[in-house]
Amino acid sequence: MRDPIDLTARTRSTHVARAIVHTVTLLVAAACLASLVAGPETTAVRFIAGAVGLLIVLVYAGAVPSRRRRPHRLLVDHEGIRVWDGRGKVVVRLAWTELSGVGLMTNEVARSRRTRQADADPVPWVSRRVVLAPIWLELFPADAAAVARHPELRWAWDLGQLRAPTEERRWVVPLGDGQGQDVPVGEAVQRWRPHLWRGQRAGSLLFGGQTPGTRRRRPRLS
């Protein structure tokens, strides 16, 4: 039995909210560029508006190729853990024998702060569903030899350097932005190697986990 997890999956309400945000943002960019070309404003205002519109367009243009390099699918099975990006390339492949622990870390502090801010917005239904709360997969190596066997994961090992002083260094793999996502890594790991599951905790890359070993599941937005 296998456990494929689609890391791009979102709730329907989140898809609608994201579509609204993208549409409004692109309309703003179009209005700014239109102002630059034929607006009645002063030259300085038109150039500022044009710069803003161009910046928005460049951000969207850069997001398209970078999106394909992000993790899109995760598989937990009898062999271990694998992660594919949007191009179908395996970016993480680790056997169970190479791991001493697996966990999830979510920036719940950012979530709660931004959710409070969203409640004050004119359209809180949309704002609450586009709150960013990054999710990271934590993969703890069994030994130094396991780290040495995977030079292709140097980027994840470097991310693992950002931790609290008392925490172990580990591979850290970004899984998503937390917008309407359900990432049931815990259930999958516990089905195959329950003794390796270290839980889901709140934390950030800069400060590490605030509640290590505490497994919590986020309620899904309906």
C-alpha positions in Angstrom: 0.0 0.0 0.0 1.3 3.4 -0.9 0.5 6.9 0.3 0.9 9.5 -2.5 0.3 13.0 -1.2 -0.5 15.8 -3.6 1.3 18.9 -2.2 -0.5 21.2 -4.6 -4.0 20.2 -3.5 -6.2 22.9 -1.9 -9.7 23.2 -0.7 -12.3 24.6 -3.1 -12.8 27.7 -1.1 -9.0 28.3 -1.1 -8.9 28.0 -4.9 -11.7 30.6 -5.2 -10.0 32.9 -2.8 -6.6 32.6 -4.5 -8.3 33.2 -7.9 -9.9 36.4 -6.6 -6.5 37.7 -5.2 -4.7 36.9 -8.5 -7.4 38.5 -10.6 -7.4 41.7 -8.5 -3.6 41.9 -8.5 -3.4 41.5 -12.3 -6.2 44.1 -12.8 -4.1 46.5 -10.6 -1.1 45.8 -12.8 -3.0 46.4 -16.0 -4.4 49.7 -14.6 -0.9 50.8 -13.6 0.5 50.0 -17.0 -2.4 51.7 -18.7 -1.8 54.8 -16.6 1.9 54.8 -17.8 0.9 54.6 -21.4 -2.1 57.0 -21.6 -2.9 58.2 -18.1 -4.1 61.8 -17.3 -1.8 61.9 -14.3 1.4 63.8 -14.0 4.6 62.3 -15.5 6.0 61.4 -12.1 2.8 59.6 -11.0 2.6 57.7 -14.4 6.2 56.5 -14.0 5.5 55.3 -10.5 2.4 53.5 -11.5 4.2 52.0 -14.5 7.0 50.8 -12.2 4.5 49.1 -9.9 2.7 47.5 -12.8 5.9 46.2 -14.3 7.1 44.8 -10.9 3.9 42.9 -10.5 4.2 41.4 -14.0 7.8 40.4 -13.4 6.9 38.7 -10.1 4.2 36.7 -11.8 6.6 35.9 -14.7 9.2 34.6 -12.3 6.8 32.6 -10.3 5.8 30.4 -13.2 9.2 28.6 -13.7 10.0 28.6 -10.0 6.7 26.9 -9.2 7.7 23.8 -11.3 10.8 23.5 -9.2 8.9 23.3 -5.9 7.9 19.9 -4.3 4.6 18.8 -5.9 4.2 15.2 -4.7 5.4 13.1 -1.7 5.3 9.3 -1.4 5.8 7.4 1.8 6.0 3.6 1.4 7.9 0.5 2.4 11.1 1.8 0.9 11.2 5.2 2.5 10.3 8.8 1.5 10.4 10.4 -1.9 9.5 13.9 -3.1 9.0 15.0 -6.7 9.0 18.5 -8.1 6.6 19.9 -10.7 8.9 18.7 -13.5 8.6 15.1 -12.3 12.1 15.0 -11.0 12.9 13.2 -7.7 14.4 15.9 -5.4 14.4 13.7 -2.2 14.9 10.0 -2.0 15.7 8.5 1.4 15.4 5.0 2.7 14.1 4.2 6.2 17.5 2.9 7.2 18.9 6.4 6.5 16.5 8.1 8.9 16.3 8.4 12.7 13.1 10.5 12.7 10.5 12.3 10.6 8.5 15.4 11.6 6.5 18.4 10.3 7.0 22.0 11.3 4.5 24.7 10.6 4.9 28.5 11.2 1.8 28.7 13.4 2.9 32.0 14.9 2.8 33.6 11.5 -0.6 32.0 10.8 -2.2 33.3 14.0 -0.8 36.8 13.6 -1.9 37.1 10.0 -5.3 35.5 10.7 -5.9 38.2 13.3 -5.0 40.8 10.7 -7.2 39.1 8.2 -10.2 39.4 10.5 -10.0 43.2 10.3 -9.9 43.2 6.4 -13.0 44.2 4.4 -13.2 40.7 2.9 -12.0 38.4 5.7 -13.4 35.3 3.9 -10.7 35.8 1.2 -8.0 37.0 3.5 -8.2 34.1 6.0 -7.8 31.6 3.1 -4.7 33.1 1.6 -2.8 33.4 4.9 0.8 32.0 4.4 2.0 29.6 7.0 4.9 27.6 5.6 5.1 23.8 6.1 8.5 22.1 6.3 9.2 18.3 6.3 12.0 17.5 8.9 14.1 14.5 8.0 16.6 13.5 10.7 19.5 11.4 9.4 20.4 8.1 11.0 24.1 9.0 11.0 26.8 11.1 9.3 27.2 8.5 6.6 23.6 9.0 5.5 24.3 12.7 5.1 27.5 12.0 3.1 25.6 9.7 0.7 23.2 12.5 -0.4 25.2 15.5 -1.6 22.2 16.4 -3.8 20.4 17.3 -0.5 22.9 19.8 0.5 20.3 22.6 0.1 18.0 20.8 2.6 20.9 20.1 5.0 21.9 23.8 4.9 18.3 24.8 5.7 18.6 22.4 8.7 21.4 24.6 10.1 18.7 27.1 11.0 17.5 25.7 14.3 17.4 26.3 18.0 20.6 25.6 19.9 19.2 22.5 21.5 17.8 21.0 18.3 19.4 18.4 16.1 20.4 19.3 12.6 18.3 17.7 9.9 17.2 17.9 6.3 14.5 20.5 5.9 12.2 20.3 2.8 9.6 23.0 2.2 6.3 21.3 1.4 3.9 24.2 0.9 2.4 27.5 2.0 -0.3 26.2 4.3 -3.1 27.7 2.2 -5.9 25.2 2.5 -3.5 22.3 2.4 -3.8 18.9 4.1 -0.4 17.2 4.4 -1.0 13.9 6.2 2.6 12.9 6.5 2.1 11.8 10.1 -0.5 9.2 9.2 1.7 7.8 6.3 4.9 7.6 8.4 3.1 5.9 11.3 1.6 3.3 9.0 5.1 2.2 7.8 7.6 3.3 10.6 5.6 4.5 13.6 8.7 4.7 15.8 10.3 7.3 13.5 7.4 9.8 13.7 8.4 12.8 15.8 5.2 14.7 15.5 4.0 18.0 14.1 5.1 21.2 15.8 4.9 24.9 15.6 8.0 26.7 14.6 10.1 28.5 12.0 13.4 28.1 10.3 14.9 31.0 12.1 13.9 30.1 15.7 13.2 26.3 15.4 10.3 24.6 17.0 8.4 26.0 19.9 6.5 22.8 20.7 8.8 19.9 19.9 7.1 16.5 19.8 3.6 17.8 19.9 1.5 16.4 17.0 -1.3 18.6 16.0 -3.6 18.7 13.0 -4.8 21.9 11.5 -8.5 22.2 10.8 -9.2 22.4 7.1 -10.9 25.5 5.8 -14.3 24.6 4.3 
